[in-house]
Amino acid sequence: MEDEPVARMIETAMSAYTIKLPQPTAIPEADLERLDLPVLAILAGNSVMHDTSKAAKVAERVSKNGAVVVYPEASHAVGPRRRTGSPRK
């Protein structure tokens, strides 16, 4: 592992990383319902950070002017560079 720069970086981060800020909390549904602008909720089907099905249901329920897209095979690190799977609308 010493000869692999990425592995060294990951090992260093895992041994030295500490959370400085508190974990974010869920935005109350009442606050979400007050949003008066278009919303696009992109959710990862394999996220370890949230229950995708529950999050999608909440987003669909509270969004007056929005869309919910779930990428079933994506992890929490959904990003613009690599599309994983096909979206489920």
N, C-alpha and C positions, 0 to 999 in steps of 0.2 A: 504494500500500500504506500510505502514511502516514495516510490518512484512515480506515482500517479498524482499529478497536481490537484485534480478535481476531488479525488478521494481524500487527500490531505486537507483540502479546504473544508470538506464536509465534516471530517473528523474533528478538526479544530473548532468549527462552529458548534458542533454537538457538545463538545466538552466545555466551551467557554460562554455559550449563549445564555443570557438571562432575560426574562421578560421585564421590561421597564414600565410598561403601561398596563393598566388592567384590561382584561378581556372585554371586547365590546359586548354590549347587551342588545337584545332584539329591540327593534323600533316598535313601539306600541301600535297596534292596529288602528287605533283612533287617529294617530299622527299620520299613518300611511293613507288613511281615507281622506285626509284633508289635502293631500297633494293635488294640485290643480295644474298639472302639466303632463305631457306624454311620458310614459315610463316603459322601459324595456328591461325586463328581468331575465337575465341569462343564468341558468342554474346547471350545475354539474350533477349528473346522475350518480357519480361515485364519490361525492364529496364526503370527507370525514368531519366536516365542520357543521353540517346541517342535515336535517331530514328533507331530502329533495321533494318528496311527495307532499309533505306538510307545507313546505315553503311555497311550492307551486300553487297549492290550494289557497293559501293566505293571499298570495299575490293576485291571483285571479279574482278572489272575493273582494279585495279592497281597491283594486285598480279600476278607476272610472275610464281612464284613457290610456290603456297600455296593452302590452303583449308579454306573454310568458313563453320563453323558449327553454327547453330542457335538452341538453346533450347527454344522453343516457350513458355513454362510455367515458365521458370526461371526468377528470379528477377536479378537486377544488381549484386547481391552478388553470382554470379555463383562460385562454389567452388568444390574442389575435394572430399569433404567428403559426400556430398549428391547430387545425380544426380536428377534433376527435369525434368521430361518429356523425350521425345525421341528427338534426334537431327534431324534437317532438313538440309539436305545438298544441 
